[in-house]
Amino acid sequence: MKAVLALADGRIFEGKSFGSNGEATGEVVFNTAMSGYQEVLTDPSYRGQMVTMTYPQIGNTGVNPEDVESAQLYLSGFIVKEYHNYYSNWRATMSLSSYMQENGVVGIQGIDTRALTRHLRDNGAQNGIISTLDFDSNSLVRKARAVPSMAGLDLASGVTCKEPYLWTEGLWQLGEGYSHPTPGTFRYKVLAYDFGIKFNILRCLVSAGCEVTVVPATFPAEKALAIAPDGIFLSNGPGDPEPMTEVIENIRKFIGKIPIFGICLGHQLLGLALGGQTIKLKFGNHGSNLPVMDLSTRQVEITAQNHGFSVDISSLSSSCELAHENLNDQTVEGMRHRDLPIFSVQHHPEASPGPHDSRYLFSRFVEMMEQFKNGKE
């Protein structure tokens, strides 16, 4: 079936549909990963966006029930060069198109994704529409221009959990599946704030020795501190951090009282809670091959990233310092407080399927909790 992608600036791409039929709107971004499309589809941070995969062949490994990062698909639309309906992988249970149909996600294939990516790189991420119903260019562009801008949108409130719950699953091992450590072996109690949290973050925390309780985005700090956790984790998530004023005020109540570790949106919210500002990037960073330097060791790590906003390190007081830097665009990839047990990163150390260069950060969080614990004793 014919499908059309229209951008708000008037650029039109014609192709064929796969997945669900209908219309989908959202901010069009590109992802440079060569694998892991199932993780992309199920990442809550993509809510409100349509993802273009720069790798040309997508679908040839199918999908399976283990490689999900959340309980559902959150992105609005999926854009690929060449979709393969016939998959070949020993873990696969269904085709990508069937998976998207079951979850109501519209896709378009057969377009020049290199041209689209260059257009987004040069002109910036922008709103668009994929349609298998309406092929009138003027009509589609009008619809694309009517989509709200990502800037100013609080999307995390639509993906957070409703009630607190305990997470006990650890990392996946070949031949064994996901581990389930004995509860009595956990050394640290962590409260993880869910702004759109990925499952593998929780698995990394568990495998690092943490008993993890996941709480909603607006779970009061007073209740959290009454539970007496050893640390607070602030998760990834979609949208603009600035409208999340209630969450930002809540985070401020933890500062100086307990160790804090943030990833992605959690990193941005922490920056705002510390008095800084965030900026919207031209086209963001989405992929699993982006170089970052840990400034404390001068080691370069290849990282997974998915964000359209960045912390402005110059807006923070001298009590905070740059800890990680993106070597492509020199944006902030991590920060730490000089005096308090607080640090955060913009990239994803839990990356699944990879890379795993930054996974040591979970151990760093554990070490920080241990030092804080010993300091109190």
N, C-alpha and C positions, 0 to 999 in steps of 0.2 A: 504494500500500500504506500502511496506517495505521502511524504511528510515534508514540511517546510519549517526552517528555522529563520526567524526574523529578529534582528537586533534593533534596539531603540534608535540607533543612529541611521537606520534605513538599509543596512547590509542584509542581503537575503541569501540563504543557502537552501538548495533543494536536494532532497535525498529520499530514502525509503524508511518506513517506520519499522521498529521492532519493540518488543515489550507491549505495553498497553496502548490502546488507541485513545484519541481525544486531544486535549490541549493542556499544556503545562507552561507556567511562567516562572521567572525567577532571574537572579543575577547569573550571568553566564561567566564561568571561570574555566581555567584549564589546569589539568593535573599532569605532571611530567613523569609519573611512576610507570614502570614497565610491567608491574604485576600488582596484585592486591585489589582488583576492581571490586571484589565482594566487600572488602573492608571499607572501600570508598562509599559504596552504596549504603552501607549500614552505619556510617559515621554520623551521629546527630549534628556535628558541626556543619554539615552541608545543608541543613534545613534552609529552605528559601533560595537554594542555588541550583543551577543546571551545570553539570560537570562535563567538560570536554576532555577526553583522554588523548594525549599526544601520541602515545604508543598506538601504531596503526591497527593491529589485530586484537580484537577483544571478544571474549566468549569461549575461547578454545579450551579452557579448563573447567567450564561449567561452574556450578556453585555447590556448596555442601553445608550441612547444618553446623559445622564447627567454626568456620571462619567469619562469624558475624561479630560486629562490634556493638550491637544493640538489638533490641527485640523486633525492630522493623526497619524499613527503608525510609530515609528522611529527605533525600534530595528530591528536587522537583522534576528533573529531566536528565537524560543521559545521552551524550553526543559522542559518536565514534566514527572512525574512518571505515573500518571493515568488521562487521559482526559475523562471528562464526557460530552457527546454531549447533553444529556437530562438535561435541566436546570429547576430550580424551584425558581423563585424570582418574586415578584409582580411588580418590575420595569423593568424586562428584556424584550428586544424586539427581540433578536436573539441569536444564539449560538456563542460561542467563535470561533469555527472552521470556521463558515460562515463569521464572522467578519475578521478573518485573511485572508481568501480567497479573500474577497473584497479588502483588502489592500496589498495583495501580500506577506504576511509573512509566511515563512516556519516553520513548527513545527515538533517535534518528541516526541512521547510518548512511554511508555512501557519499558523504560530503568531504570536501577538502579541509580536513582538520588542521593541516599545517597553515593554510591561508587564514583560517579562523583564529588560530593561536597567534599568528603574527599580527592580525588585526586587533586582538585584545591586548597584546603586548604593547602595541603602538598607541592605541586609543584608550586603553583601560578597560577593566571589567565593566560590563553594563547589563542592563536588563534585556531580556529577550523572551520569545515565545516559540514553542514547538507545537505544530498543529498538524493533525491528520484530517481535519474537518474543513478548515478555511484556508484557501490558497491565494486569497487576494492580498497582494503585498501591502497596499495602503492600509487595509483593515488590520493586518497583523502588526504592522509598525505602530499603529495607534494603540493597540492592545498592549504592546511591549512598553510603550511610553507611559501607560497608565499604571504600571506596576510600581509600588512604593520602593524608594531607594533603600538599600541595605543600611545606610547610615541613619541612625536614629531608631532602628528597630530592636526591640527587646524580644529575641526569639527563644532565649533560654527558658523562659517561663512556660513555653509550650512543649518542652522536651524533658523537663525535670521530673523526678519521681514524685508520687503523691504522698507516700508515707516512708518513714525510715525502714531499712531492711539490712540484714546481715549478709555479707558476701564471703564465701568460704572457698571458692575455686581458685587454684593456682595455675601456673603456666603449663602449656601443652608440651608433652614429650612424645617423640616418635615411638609408636608401638604401645604407648600407655594412655594417650589422650590427656585430658586435663587432670592435674593433680588435685587432691583434696587433703591438705595437711590436717593433722589432728588438732582440734581447737585448743587443747591444753599446751601446745607447743608455741603458741604465739607470745612474743615478748612485748609487743607494743600494741596499744589500742589507738586506732586512727578513725577520725570522723571525716568522711569524704563528702564534700558538698557537690551535689549533682547539678551541673549546668548543661548536661548533655554528655555525661561521662561514658567513655569507651570501656568495654569489658576488659580489654587487655591491661588497662591501667590498674584496675582492681586486682587482676591476676598477678601483676608485678608487685603490688603492695603485699598481697598475701604471701607470695613466694619469698619476699624479703623479711617475713616474720611478723607481719601486722595482722591483727584482728580488725577487720574493716566493717564499719557501719556506714552505709550510704544514707544521706539525709537530703531532703528537698532544698532547693536553692534559697528559700527564705526561712530555713530552720533557725530559730532565735539563738544568738550567741550565748545568752544566759543559760538556756537549756543545754547547749553543747558543752559549756564549761562545767555545768553541774554533773555531767556524766564523767568528768575527769579523764579525758583522753590524753594520750601522750603527744598527739600531733593533729593538726588540721590540714586536710588536703583540699585544694580548690581545683576543680576539673576544667577540662575543655568544654566547648559549647559553641553555638552559632550566634550570629548577629553582632550588634554594636554593644560594647560594654557600658558606654556612658549612660544610657537610659536606666540602667539597673541600679538606681540610687539606693533602694532599700538594701540590696545585697552589699553594696559598697560600704554603707554605714555599719552593717552587721560585721563585715570583715574587720573594720577599724577596732571593734571591741576585742578582737583576739590579739592585736599587735602589742607585743611586750609581755604577754601573758602565757604564750604557748608557741612551740615551733610551727611554722607554716610553710607549706610547699605548694606551688601553683604551676599548672601547665596550661598553655595556650590562652583561652578566655580567662581561666583562673589567674594566669600571670598578668593579664591586662587589668582585671578587676583589682588585683593586689596593688598594681601600680597606681591606679586611681585612688585606692584607699590610703596609700602612702602620700597622697597629695599631688601626684603627677597627672599627666594628660596622655590621651591616646590620639593617634592619627589614622585616617583611612589610607591604605596603600593604593597605588594606581591599579595594579592587577593582583596583588597579594602573592603569597607563596604556597603552592599546593603541589606536593609530590613526595618522593622518597629518595631523592638524590641531591640534597642541598647541603653545601659545606658550611660548617659552623666552627668557630674557634672558641675553645674554653680558655679564657684569658688567664686563668690561674695556673694552667699547665702549659699553655701555648700549643696544645694538641688540637688537631683538626679532626672533626667528626663529620661523617656523612649522616644526614638526618632526614626524618620524615616531617613534613610541615603541612599545615592546613589553616591558613588565616588570611584575613583581609585587612586587619587592623594591627597597629604596632604601638608599643609604649614609647613615648618621647622621653628618653633618658635625661635630656637637658632640663626637663620640667620638674624633675625630682630634686629633693634637697641633697646636700652633700653626705647625708647619712646613708644614702643608697649608691651603689656603684654598678657599672656595667660588668657582667660576668661572662656573657657569651655574645659573640658578634657574628652576624650573617656575612659570609665572605663574598656573596654575590652583590648584595645591595647595601651592605653596612648597616642594616637595621638591627634593632635590639633583639637578641635571641635569649638573653637571660640577665637577671639582676640579683643582687643580694644586699642585705642590710649589713652595714659595717659593724653594728653593735648587738643586734638582736638575731635570734635564730629564725631567720626568714630568707628564703630564696625562691626563685621561680624561673621557668624557661618558656620560651615561645614555641619551641619545637616539641616533638613527641618522642620521648625516650622509650615509651612502651611499644613503639612501632611494630606492627604485625601486618605483613610478613617480614618487615625489616626496613631499614638496617637497625642493628642493635648497638651501634657505637656509644649511644648515650644512656644505655640502661643502668650504668653505674650511679646515676642520679638518685635512684631509689635507695641504694645503699647509703648515699650521702644524706638522704633524709633520715634514715635509721640512725646513722651516726650522730646527727644533729639532735634527735630525740634522746639518744643515750647520754650525750653530754649535758643536755638540759636537765635530764633526770638526775644525773650525778651532782649537778650544781645545786639542785634543790635539796638533795640529801646531805 
